[in-house]
Amino acid sequence: MLISNSILMKKIINVSVGLLLVLLTSCQKDFFDQVPNDQLTIEQTFQRRNLSEQYLANVYNYIKDESYLAGNMAPWVGLSDEMDITYDRAGFNTFLVNVGNWSPSTPYWDSELYNSYYKGIRSASYFMQKIGGNAELLETTDGKAIITQWTAEARAVRAYLYFNLLRAYGPFMILPEESIQPDISPKDPLMTLPRNSYDECVNYIVAELEKAKTDLPTHFTAQADIDYGRTTQLFCLALKSRVLLYAASPLFNGNSDYSGFKNMDGKALMNTTFDMQKWKLAADAAKAVIETNLVSLLKKNNSSGNLDPLLSYRDVFLDAWNVEVIFARNNNNLSVHERHNSPRGLGSGYASNGPSQQQIDAYFMANGKRPILGYLANGSPIINPGSGYSETGFSTAADAYTRVGTYSMWVNREPRFYASINYNGATWINPIGGIINTTLSGESGMAGSHDYSRSGYFIRKNVSPASNPKTNVYTKRPYVMMRYAEILLNYVESLNEYASGSSDILKYLNMIRERAGIPQYGVGTGALPIPASQVEMREAIRNERRVELAFEHHRYFDAKRWKIAEQSDGGPFYGMNVSANAPAFYQRTVFETRIFKKEYYLFPIPQIEINRNMNMVQNPRW
């Protein structure tokens, strides 16, 4: 269950209402003292406070646990140019999609995503219909207020599930508020609803968030500890920012590629006319979050009292409910994430979530400059001559982050690199220590196991130094799903499109860089030149977003909404030469050639849905 840190499986109550089958699979011991072991009717469920709250907890459970990056609940990182998931066997579908084996009839993630989102939407709607008649609640002095808040929570969760449909599949069907009867004819109009237009979907989600917001607490800081993880006003504002940012972006704002995307009756599902006002709405929505003053960037000092950028960035994900968190999921699989991103020999991990060389190249140098400016046709990097970057030799002295003998590629990089990436020769963060070795015969290398990284790297971000897979000890903490840094990046991107030259762009972009411990644009020690045009600023913002939000499920959707995915997500993917020991290991090597077709900008609607609903149209080119 998503609501509480105190989670305990107790009993299972099966409730069947028409097309709705809700399994109340978990509950919170602090909320519920008794759960009967007999079958209950849906009417009984909504007459009792604790059972109704269990139902609401189940609605929350439809928010996907995206902490396990290789899992089917969250394929986004493995589908992006950030990372490779080593496994090419059943259950790991990102490999198949990345090599072009995909069609509407291949049911990749249909049950985990498309069908599950709609089940959650129906569950939320049913809860909202029924909770107002809860007799036990109505008998209490605060019963009506509780009903009002729980209804708003369900509405906010439902809006989030609709957004998840929108970002993956594009325009969706807005379901009726009332439940569909179980004996309805398959030919009834309610069973053959067409898709709503993209703009209608956006407007609906935004309106629902605005409606829910008025009846929710401001932020988790206004709740009891036991309620952390429930939706809040700040959650609604942050989600609105994300929704409107996507809606303003090139994929959905004036994209002529979708000019023929229509329902059976000819209704256009995409507005192909560019609207600058959408960028203003996105900027305003992000600024509204900033102006609440409820969250800030997490900053930590070292023993000398100075900012420690590595700890500041690292601990955003390790310190439970810190000042940067907007929304987090208490119940999660971070232990699985940690095992997949621990070294095999040193820590009994799998070392199998391999960041691509392209992602490694995206991290800045310590002087704030980009090391790689692009690539030649043969894949060779175009090195930024003023960055200090080198791919020749090894370090002869240690520094704050690296050992003597570190390959030059990984020396003098920015702190976020060292907080996020495990590379060959890095010191393992666990107290048992040791040196990571991803060469062919190394402790985490390819030889002798299917658990290894095909790129020669694996993820350090969101792995706690206190966790130790070897002894089955893991640091339990919430999984951060929304945080303040995203909002700042949403704001500066939108503002640059709508009001290029606004002083707020540099102000908030530099806040990200200052916390990251790298030189800022135009101010401070080692200041870099301010990007001279809207285009240059756009590139700077996108580069910052790629680094700051790495492995947080943003990059896949960012590349698509910017309409660059055909370039970023297709073609040869590079890493180190993991089939060799040193020195040959230190050669950029293609580990996979990916295919990204134009149709991949939207997931296909499952073919079974097309067959079942005569008014359901497929996404373009599928």
C-alpha positions as CSV (number, residue, x, y, z in Angstrom):
1,M,0.0,0.0,0.0
2,L,1.2,3.5,-0.8
3,I,-0.2,5.4,2.1
4,S,2.0,4.5,5.0
5,N,5.4,3.4,6.1
6,S,3.7,0.9,8.4
7,I,2.4,-1.7,6.1
8,L,1.1,-5.1,7.0
9,M,-0.6,-7.8,5.0
10,K,-3.5,-9.0,7.1
11,K,-6.6,-10.3,5.2
12,I,-8.0,-10.3,1.7
13,I,-11.5,-9.1,1.0
14,N,-12.9,-9.8,-2.4
15,V,-15.4,-7.3,-3.7
16,S,-17.1,-7.8,-7.1
17,V,-19.3,-5.1,-8.6
18,G,-20.1,-5.6,-12.3
19,L,-17.0,-5.1,-14.3
20,L,-15.0,-4.0,-11.2
21,L,-13.0,-6.6,-9.2
22,V,-11.1,-5.0,-6.4
23,L,-8.6,-7.1,-4.4
24,L,-8.0,-5.4,-1.1
25,T,-4.5,-6.9,-0.8
26,S,-2.9,-4.8,2.0
27,C,-3.7,-2.6,4.8
28,Q,-2.1,-0.3,7.3
29,K,-1.9,-1.6,10.9
30,D,-2.2,1.9,12.3
31,F,-5.4,2.5,10.3
32,F,-7.1,-0.8,10.8
33,D,-7.6,-2.9,14.0
34,Q,-9.9,-5.5,12.7
35,V,-10.6,-7.1,9.3
36,P,-13.2,-9.8,9.1
37,N,-12.4,-13.0,7.3
38,D,-15.8,-13.5,5.7
39,Q,-17.0,-12.3,2.3
40,L,-18.4,-8.7,2.3
41,T,-20.8,-7.0,0.0
42,I,-19.8,-3.8,-1.6
43,E,-22.6,-2.1,0.3
44,Q,-21.1,-3.3,3.6
45,T,-17.6,-2.1,2.5
46,F,-18.9,1.4,2.1
47,Q,-20.7,1.5,5.4
48,R,-17.6,1.0,7.5
49,R,-14.8,3.5,7.9
50,N,-11.9,1.0,8.0
51,L,-13.0,-1.0,5.0
52,S,-13.6,2.1,2.9
53,E,-10.1,3.3,3.7
54,Q,-8.8,0.0,2.7
55,Y,-10.6,0.4,-0.6
56,L,-8.9,3.9,-1.0
57,A,-5.6,2.3,-0.2
58,N,-6.1,-0.1,-3.1
59,V,-6.8,2.8,-5.4
60,Y,-3.5,4.3,-4.4
61,N,-1.8,0.9,-5.2
62,Y,-2.6,1.6,-8.9
63,I,0.2,4.2,-8.8
64,K,3.0,2.1,-10.2
65,D,6.1,1.3,-8.2
66,E,8.8,2.6,-10.5
67,S,11.7,1.9,-8.2
68,Y,12.8,-1.3,-10.0
69,L,14.2,0.1,-13.2
70,A,14.3,-3.3,-14.9
71,G,10.7,-4.2,-14.0
72,N,7.6,-4.2,-16.2
73,M,6.0,-1.5,-14.1
74,A,8.5,1.0,-15.4
75,P,10.2,0.3,-18.7
76,W,11.0,3.9,-19.3
77,V,14.7,4.0,-18.3
78,G,15.5,0.8,-20.2
79,L,13.8,2.2,-23.3
80,S,15.7,5.5,-23.2
81,D,19.2,6.4,-24.2
82,E,20.1,6.5,-20.5
83,M,20.5,2.8,-19.8
84,D,20.7,-0.8,-20.9
85,I,19.0,-3.6,-19.1
86,T,21.4,-6.6,-19.6
87,Y,18.8,-9.3,-19.8
88,D,17.3,-10.4,-23.2
89,R,15.1,-13.1,-21.8
90,A,11.4,-13.4,-21.1
91,G,10.1,-10.8,-18.6
92,F,12.5,-8.1,-19.8
93,N,10.7,-6.6,-22.8
94,T,12.8,-3.5,-23.2
95,F,15.4,-5.5,-25.2
96,L,12.8,-6.7,-27.7
97,V,11.4,-3.2,-28.2
98,N,14.8,-1.6,-28.5
99,V,15.7,-4.0,-31.4
100,G,12.4,-3.3,-33.1
101,N,10.3,-6.3,-32.2
102,W,7.1,-4.6,-31.3
103,S,3.5,-4.5,-32.6
104,P,0.0,-3.9,-31.2
105,S,-0.3,-7.6,-30.9
106,T,2.8,-8.1,-28.7
107,P,1.3,-7.5,-25.3
108,Y,4.3,-5.8,-23.7
109,W,3.0,-4.1,-20.6
110,D,-0.6,-4.2,-21.6
111,S,-1.7,-5.7,-18.3
112,E,0.8,-3.8,-16.2
113,L,0.1,-0.4,-17.8
114,Y,-2.8,0.1,-20.1
115,N,-5.3,-2.2,-18.4
116,S,-4.1,-1.5,-14.9
117,Y,-4.4,2.3,-15.4
118,Y,-8.1,1.9,-16.4
119,K,-8.8,-0.5,-13.6
120,G,-7.4,2.1,-11.2
121,I,-9.5,4.8,-12.8
122,R,-12.6,2.8,-12.4
123,S,-11.8,1.9,-8.8
124,A,-11.2,5.6,-8.0
125,S,-14.5,6.6,-9.7
126,Y,-16.4,3.9,-7.8
127,F,-14.9,5.0,-4.5
128,M,-15.9,8.6,-5.2
129,Q,-19.5,7.5,-5.9
130,K,-19.9,5.4,-2.8
131,I,-17.9,7.0,0.0
132,G,-20.5,9.8,0.6
133,G,-22.9,7.3,2.0
134,N,-20.6,5.8,4.6
135,A,-22.9,5.6,7.7
136,E,-20.1,5.0,10.2
137,L,-18.2,8.1,9.0
138,L,-21.4,10.2,8.9
139,E,-22.1,9.5,12.6
140,T,-18.8,11.2,13.6
141,T,-18.3,14.9,14.0
142,D,-15.5,15.0,11.4
143,G,-17.0,12.4,9.1
144,K,-18.1,14.8,6.4
145,A,-14.7,16.4,6.3
146,I,-13.0,13.0,6.0
147,I,-15.4,12.0,3.2
148,T,-14.5,15.3,1.4
149,Q,-10.8,14.7,1.7
150,W,-10.9,11.1,0.7
151,T,-12.9,11.9,-2.3
152,A,-10.3,14.5,-3.3
153,E,-7.5,12.0,-2.8
154,A,-9.2,9.5,-5.1
155,R,-9.8,12.3,-7.7
156,A,-6.1,13.3,-7.6
157,V,-5.0,9.7,-8.0
158,R,-7.4,9.2,-10.9
159,A,-5.9,12.3,-12.6
160,Y,-2.4,10.8,-12.1
161,L,-3.5,7.5,-13.7
162,Y,-5.0,9.4,-16.6
163,F,-1.8,11.3,-17.1
164,N,0.1,8.0,-17.2
165,L,-2.1,6.9,-20.0
166,L,-1.7,10.2,-21.8
167,R,2.2,10.3,-21.7
168,A,2.5,6.7,-23.0
169,Y,-0.5,6.2,-25.3
170,G,-1.6,9.7,-26.2
171,P,-5.3,10.6,-26.3
172,F,-7.4,8.3,-24.1
173,M,-11.1,7.6,-23.5
174,I,-12.5,9.7,-20.6
175,L,-14.7,7.2,-18.8
176,P,-18.1,8.0,-17.5
177,E,-18.3,9.0,-13.8
178,E,-21.0,6.4,-13.2
179,S,-20.1,2.7,-13.2
180,I,-21.1,0.6,-16.2
181,Q,-23.6,-2.1,-15.3
182,P,-22.5,-5.7,-15.6
183,D,-25.3,-6.8,-17.9
184,I,-24.8,-4.0,-20.4
185,S,-24.9,-5.0,-24.1
186,P,-21.5,-5.1,-25.9
187,K,-23.2,-2.9,-28.5
188,D,-24.2,-0.2,-26.0
189,P,-22.5,3.2,-26.7
190,L,-20.8,3.0,-23.3
191,M,-18.9,0.0,-24.5
192,T,-17.8,1.6,-27.7
193,L,-16.5,5.0,-26.5
194,P,-14.2,6.8,-28.9
195,R,-11.0,8.5,-27.8
196,N,-11.1,12.1,-26.6
197,S,-8.8,14.6,-28.2
198,Y,-5.4,15.3,-26.7
199,D,-6.4,18.8,-25.6
200,E,-9.6,17.5,-24.1
201,C,-7.6,15.0,-22.1
202,V,-5.2,17.7,-20.8
203,N,-8.0,20.0,-19.9
204,Y,-9.8,17.2,-18.1
205,I,-6.8,16.2,-16.0
206,V,-6.0,19.9,-15.1
207,A,-9.6,20.5,-14.1
208,E,-9.7,17.4,-12.0
209,L,-6.5,18.4,-10.2
210,E,-7.8,21.9,-9.6
211,K,-11.0,20.4,-8.1
212,A,-9.2,17.9,-5.9
213,K,-6.7,20.5,-4.7
214,T,-9.2,22.6,-2.8
215,D,-10.0,19.7,-0.4
216,L,-6.5,18.4,0.3
217,P,-3.8,19.3,2.9
218,T,-1.1,21.7,1.5
219,H,1.8,19.3,1.7
220,F,2.9,16.1,3.6
221,T,4.3,18.5,6.2
222,A,0.7,19.4,7.1
223,Q,-0.1,15.8,7.7
224,A,0.5,13.3,10.4
225,D,3.6,11.1,9.8
226,I,1.3,8.1,9.2
227,D,-0.3,9.9,6.3
228,Y,2.8,10.6,4.3
229,G,2.3,9.3,0.8
230,R,-1.2,10.6,0.3
231,T,-2.0,13.2,-2.3
232,T,-1.7,16.9,-1.3
233,Q,-2.3,20.3,-2.8
234,L,1.4,20.4,-3.8
235,F,1.1,17.0,-5.5
236,C,-1.8,18.5,-7.6
237,L,0.2,21.6,-8.5
238,A,3.3,19.6,-9.4
239,L,1.4,17.1,-11.6
240,K,-0.3,20.0,-13.3
241,S,3.1,21.4,-14.1
242,R,4.2,18.1,-15.6
243,V,1.0,17.7,-17.6
244,L,1.1,21.2,-19.1
245,L,4.8,21.0,-19.9
246,Y,4.2,17.9,-22.0
247,A,1.2,19.5,-23.7
248,A,3.3,22.5,-24.7
249,S,6.1,20.5,-26.2
250,P,6.7,19.9,-29.9
251,L,5.3,16.4,-30.0
252,F,1.9,17.6,-29.0
253,N,1.9,21.3,-29.8
254,G,1.7,22.0,-33.6
255,N,3.0,18.6,-34.7
256,S,1.9,18.2,-38.4
257,D,2.9,14.5,-38.2
258,Y,-0.5,13.9,-36.5
259,S,-2.6,15.8,-39.0
260,G,-4.5,12.6,-40.0
261,F,-4.9,11.3,-36.5
262,K,-8.7,11.1,-36.2
263,N,-11.6,9.2,-34.8
264,M,-13.9,7.1,-36.9
265,D,-16.2,10.1,-37.2
266,G,-13.5,12.4,-38.4
267,K,-12.8,14.1,-35.1
268,A,-9.2,15.2,-34.9
269,L,-7.3,13.8,-31.9
270,M,-4.4,16.2,-32.1
271,N,-4.4,19.9,-32.6
272,T,-1.7,20.5,-35.2
273,T,-1.7,24.3,-34.8
274,F,1.1,25.6,-32.6
275,D,-0.1,27.6,-29.6
276,M,2.5,29.6,-27.7
277,Q,-0.1,30.1,-24.9
278,K,0.5,26.5,-23.9
279,W,4.1,27.3,-22.9
280,K,2.8,30.2,-20.8
281,L,0.4,27.9,-19.0
282,A,3.2,25.5,-18.3
283,A,5.4,28.2,-17.0
284,D,2.7,29.6,-14.8
285,A,1.9,26.1,-13.4
286,A,5.6,25.5,-12.4
287,K,5.8,29.0,-10.9
288,A,2.8,28.3,-8.8
289,V,4.7,25.4,-7.1
290,I,7.7,27.6,-6.6
291,E,5.6,30.4,-5.0
292,T,4.1,28.0,-2.4
293,N,7.6,28.1,-0.6
294,L,6.8,24.6,0.7
295,V,9.8,22.9,-0.8
296,S,13.4,23.7,-1.6
297,L,16.6,22.1,-3.0
298,L,18.2,19.8,-0.4
299,K,21.6,21.2,0.6
300,K,24.1,19.6,3.0
301,N,27.4,20.9,4.3
302,N,30.6,19.1,4.8
303,S,32.6,19.1,8.1
304,S,34.1,22.5,7.1
305,G,30.6,24.1,6.8
306,N,30.7,24.4,3.1
307,L,28.2,22.9,0.6
308,D,28.8,19.3,-0.1
309,P,27.3,18.8,-3.6
310,L,27.7,15.1,-3.7
311,L,25.9,14.5,-0.4
312,S,23.3,17.1,-1.2
313,Y,22.4,15.4,-4.5
314,R,22.8,11.8,-3.3
315,D,20.7,12.3,-0.1
316,V,17.6,13.7,-2.0
317,F,16.9,10.0,-2.5
318,L,18.2,8.6,0.7
319,D,16.8,11.0,3.4
320,A,13.1,10.1,3.9
321,W,10.7,13.0,3.3
322,N,13.3,15.7,3.0
323,V,12.7,19.3,2.0
324,E,12.9,18.6,-1.8
325,V,10.3,15.8,-1.8
326,I,6.9,16.6,-3.3
327,F,5.5,13.1,-3.6
328,A,6.9,9.7,-2.7
329,R,5.9,6.0,-2.6
330,N,6.4,4.3,0.7
331,N,5.9,0.8,-0.5
332,N,8.5,0.1,-3.1
333,N,11.1,-2.3,-4.5
334,L,14.2,-0.2,-3.8
335,S,15.9,-3.3,-2.3
336,V,15.6,-4.9,-5.7
337,H,17.0,-1.7,-7.3
338,E,19.9,-1.8,-4.9
339,R,20.7,-5.5,-5.6
340,H,20.7,-4.9,-9.4
341,N,23.0,-2.0,-8.9
342,S,25.5,-3.5,-6.5
343,P,28.8,-5.2,-7.6
344,R,28.6,-8.9,-8.1
345,G,31.8,-10.0,-6.4
346,L,32.0,-7.3,-3.7
347,G,28.3,-7.1,-2.8
348,S,26.5,-10.1,-4.1
349,G,24.6,-7.9,-6.5
350,Y,23.8,-8.1,-10.2
351,A,25.5,-5.0,-11.6
352,S,23.1,-5.2,-14.5
353,N,21.6,-1.8,-15.0
354,G,24.1,-0.4,-17.4
355,P,24.2,3.4,-18.2
356,S,25.1,4.0,-21.8
357,Q,28.2,5.7,-22.9
358,Q,26.0,8.5,-24.3
359,Q,24.7,9.1,-20.7
360,I,28.2,9.0,-19.3
361,D,29.2,11.6,-21.9
362,A,26.3,13.8,-20.8
363,Y,27.7,14.6,-17.4
364,F,29.5,17.8,-17.1
365,M,33.2,18.3,-16.1
366,A,34.1,19.8,-12.7
367,N,34.5,23.1,-14.5
368,G,30.8,23.0,-15.6
369,K,31.6,22.4,-19.3
370,R,30.3,19.6,-21.5
371,P,33.0,17.1,-22.3
372,I,31.5,15.8,-25.5
373,L,29.8,18.1,-28.1
374,G,28.6,15.4,-30.5
375,Y,29.7,12.4,-32.5
376,L,31.2,11.7,-35.8
377,A,29.6,9.3,-38.2
378,N,31.8,6.4,-36.9
379,G,30.7,7.1,-33.4
380,S,33.9,8.8,-32.3
381,P,33.3,11.6,-29.8
382,I,33.8,15.3,-30.6
383,I,35.7,16.4,-27.6
384,N,35.1,19.9,-26.2
385,P,38.7,21.3,-26.3
386,G,38.1,23.7,-23.4
387,S,36.6,21.2,-21.0
388,G,39.8,19.4,-19.9
389,Y,38.3,16.1,-20.9
390,S,40.6,13.3,-22.1
391,E,40.3,9.6,-23.1
392,T,44.0,9.0,-22.9
393,G,45.8,7.5,-19.9
394,F,45.1,7.3,-16.2
395,S,45.3,9.6,-13.2
396,T,48.5,9.9,-11.3
397,A,47.0,11.5,-8.2
398,A,43.9,11.0,-6.1
399,D,41.3,13.7,-5.7
400,A,38.1,14.2,-3.7
401,Y,36.2,11.6,-5.8
402,T,38.7,9.3,-7.6
403,R,41.6,7.1,-6.9
404,V,45.1,7.1,-8.4
405,G,45.0,5.1,-11.6
406,T,41.5,6.1,-12.6
407,Y,40.9,6.2,-16.4
408,S,41.1,9.8,-17.6
409,M,37.5,9.7,-19.0
410,W,36.2,9.6,-15.4
411,V,38.5,12.1,-13.8
412,N,37.5,15.7,-13.0
413,R,33.8,15.1,-13.6
414,E,31.0,16.9,-11.8
415,P,29.8,15.6,-8.3
416,R,26.5,14.3,-9.8
417,F,28.5,11.8,-11.9
418,Y,30.2,10.3,-8.8
419,A,26.8,10.2,-7.0
420,S,25.2,8.4,-9.9
421,I,27.7,6.1,-11.8
422,N,29.7,3.0,-10.9
423,Y,32.6,2.6,-13.3
424,N,35.6,0.3,-13.5
425,G,38.1,1.2,-10.8
426,A,35.6,3.1,-8.6
427,T,35.5,2.4,-4.9
428,W,32.4,0.6,-3.7
429,I,30.3,2.8,-1.5
430,N,29.4,0.1,1.0
431,P,31.5,0.1,4.2
432,I,33.0,-3.2,3.2
433,G,34.6,-1.3,0.4
434,G,36.6,-2.8,-2.4
435,I,37.3,-1.7,-6.0
436,I,34.7,-2.3,-8.7
437,N,36.0,-4.2,-11.7
438,T,33.7,-4.6,-14.8
439,T,36.4,-5.9,-17.1
440,L,35.9,-9.3,-18.7
441,S,37.3,-11.3,-15.8
442,G,36.6,-8.7,-13.1
443,E,34.5,-9.3,-10.0
444,S,31.4,-7.8,-11.8
445,G,32.6,-8.7,-15.3
446,M,31.0,-10.6,-18.2
447,A,32.9,-13.9,-17.6
448,G,31.1,-16.5,-15.6
449,S,27.7,-14.9,-15.2
450,H,24.7,-13.5,-17.0
451,D,24.6,-10.8,-14.3
452,Y,26.8,-8.1,-15.6
453,S,26.6,-4.7,-17.4
454,R,26.9,-4.7,-21.2
455,S,28.1,-1.1,-21.0
456,G,30.7,-1.6,-18.3
457,Y,28.9,0.8,-15.9
458,F,26.1,0.4,-13.5
459,I,24.0,2.8,-11.5
460,R,25.0,4.3,-8.1
461,K,22.2,6.7,-7.8
462,N,19.5,5.9,-5.2
463,V,21.7,3.1,-3.7
464,S,22.3,3.5,0.0
465,P,25.8,3.0,1.4
466,A,24.1,1.4,4.4
467,S,22.6,-1.4,2.3
468,N,24.4,-4.6,1.8
469,P,22.9,-7.3,-0.5
470,K,25.5,-9.7,0.7
471,T,24.0,-9.8,4.2
472,N,20.4,-9.1,2.9
473,V,20.4,-5.7,4.7
474,Y,18.6,-2.9,2.9
475,T,17.8,0.7,3.9
476,K,14.1,1.2,3.8
477,R,13.0,4.6,2.6
478,P,10.3,6.2,0.3
479,Y,10.8,6.2,-3.4
480,V,10.8,9.8,-4.6
481,M,8.5,10.3,-7.5
482,M,8.2,14.1,-7.6
483,R,10.8,16.6,-6.4
484,Y,11.5,20.3,-6.5
485,A,14.4,20.2,-9.0
486,E,12.0,18.9,-11.6
487,I,9.7,21.9,-11.1
488,L,12.6,24.3,-11.5
489,L,13.6,22.6,-14.8
490,N,10.0,22.6,-15.9
491,Y,9.8,26.3,-15.2
492,V,13.0,27.4,-17.0
493,E,12.2,25.3,-20.0
494,S,8.7,26.7,-20.4
495,L,9.8,30.3,-19.7
496,N,12.6,30.1,-22.3
497,E,10.0,29.1,-24.9
498,Y,7.5,31.7,-23.9
499,A,9.6,34.6,-22.6
500,S,13.1,34.1,-23.7
501,G,15.5,36.4,-21.9
502,S,13.5,36.5,-18.7
503,S,15.9,36.8,-15.7
504,D,14.1,34.0,-14.0
505,I,15.6,31.5,-16.5
506,L,19.2,32.1,-15.3
507,K,18.1,32.5,-11.7
508,Y,16.5,29.0,-11.4
509,L,18.8,27.2,-13.8
510,N,21.8,28.4,-11.7
511,M,20.1,27.2,-8.6
512,I,20.3,23.6,-9.9
513,R,24.0,24.1,-10.9
514,E,24.9,25.7,-7.7
515,R,23.6,22.8,-5.7
516,A,25.3,20.4,-8.1
517,G,28.7,22.1,-7.2
518,I,29.5,23.3,-10.8
519,P,30.1,26.8,-12.1
520,Q,27.0,28.8,-13.0
521,Y,26.2,30.8,-16.0
522,G,27.2,34.4,-15.7
523,V,27.8,34.6,-11.9
524,G,30.1,33.1,-9.2
525,T,33.5,31.5,-9.3
526,G,34.5,30.2,-12.7
527,A,31.3,31.5,-14.2
528,L,30.5,30.3,-17.7
529,P,29.3,32.5,-20.5
530,I,25.5,33.0,-20.5
531,P,23.9,31.1,-23.4
532,A,23.6,33.8,-26.1
533,S,20.3,32.9,-27.7
534,Q,17.0,31.1,-27.1
535,V,18.3,28.1,-29.0
536,E,21.5,27.9,-26.9
537,M,19.6,28.3,-23.7
538,R,17.2,25.6,-24.8
539,E,20.2,23.3,-25.3
540,A,21.7,24.2,-21.9
541,I,18.4,23.5,-20.2
542,R,17.9,20.2,-21.9
543,N,21.5,19.2,-21.0
544,E,20.9,20.1,-17.4
545,R,17.7,18.2,-17.2
546,R,19.3,15.1,-18.7
547,V,21.9,15.1,-15.9
548,E,19.9,16.3,-12.9
549,L,16.9,13.9,-13.5
550,A,18.9,10.9,-14.8
551,F,17.3,7.5,-14.2
552,E,14.1,9.1,-12.7
553,H,11.9,8.1,-15.7
554,H,12.0,11.5,-17.4
555,R,14.4,11.1,-20.2
556,Y,12.4,8.7,-22.3
557,F,9.4,11.1,-22.3
558,D,11.6,14.2,-22.7
559,A,13.2,12.8,-25.9
560,K,9.8,12.0,-27.3
561,R,8.1,15.2,-26.4
562,W,11.1,17.1,-27.9
563,K,10.8,15.0,-31.0
564,I,14.5,13.9,-30.9
565,A,13.9,10.2,-30.0
566,E,14.5,9.0,-33.6
567,Q,18.1,10.3,-33.1
568,S,18.6,9.7,-29.4
569,D,16.9,6.3,-29.0
570,G,18.0,4.7,-32.3
571,G,21.3,3.6,-33.7
572,P,24.4,2.2,-32.1
573,F,24.7,2.3,-28.3
574,Y,28.1,2.4,-26.8
575,G,29.9,1.4,-23.6
576,M,33.3,0.1,-22.7
577,N,34.5,-3.2,-24.3
578,V,33.2,-5.6,-21.6
579,S,34.4,-8.6,-23.6
580,A,38.0,-7.7,-22.9
581,N,40.3,-7.0,-20.0
582,A,42.5,-3.9,-19.8
583,P,43.8,-2.2,-21.9
584,A,41.3,-3.2,-24.7
585,F,38.4,-2.7,-22.2
586,Y,38.9,1.1,-22.4
587,Q,37.6,1.3,-26.0
588,R,34.2,2.7,-26.9
589,T,32.3,-0.4,-28.2
590,V,28.9,-0.9,-29.6
591,F,26.9,-3.2,-27.3
592,E,23.5,-2.8,-29.1
593,T,22.1,-1.2,-32.2
594,R,18.6,0.1,-31.4
595,I,15.7,0.8,-33.7
596,F,13.3,3.7,-33.0
597,K,10.5,4.0,-35.6
598,K,8.3,7.0,-35.9
599,E,5.4,5.1,-34.6
600,Y,7.2,4.6,-31.3
601,Y,6.5,8.1,-30.2
602,L,3.3,6.7,-28.8
603,F,2.8,3.2,-27.4
604,P,0.3,1.1,-29.5
605,I,-3.2,0.6,-28.2
606,P,-3.4,-3.1,-27.4
607,Q,-4.9,-4.9,-30.4
608,I,-7.5,-6.6,-28.3
609,E,-8.9,-3.2,-27.4
610,I,-9.1,-2.3,-31.1
611,N,-10.9,-5.6,-31.8
612,R,-13.3,-5.1,-28.9
613,N,-14.3,-1.5,-29.6
614,M,-15.4,-0.5,-33.1
615,N,-14.8,3.2,-32.3
616,M,-11.3,2.7,-31.0
617,V,-8.7,3.9,-33.5
618,Q,-5.0,2.9,-33.4
619,N,-2.2,5.3,-32.9
620,P,-0.6,6.5,-36.1
621,R,1.6,4.1,-38.2
622,W,1.0,1.1,-36.0
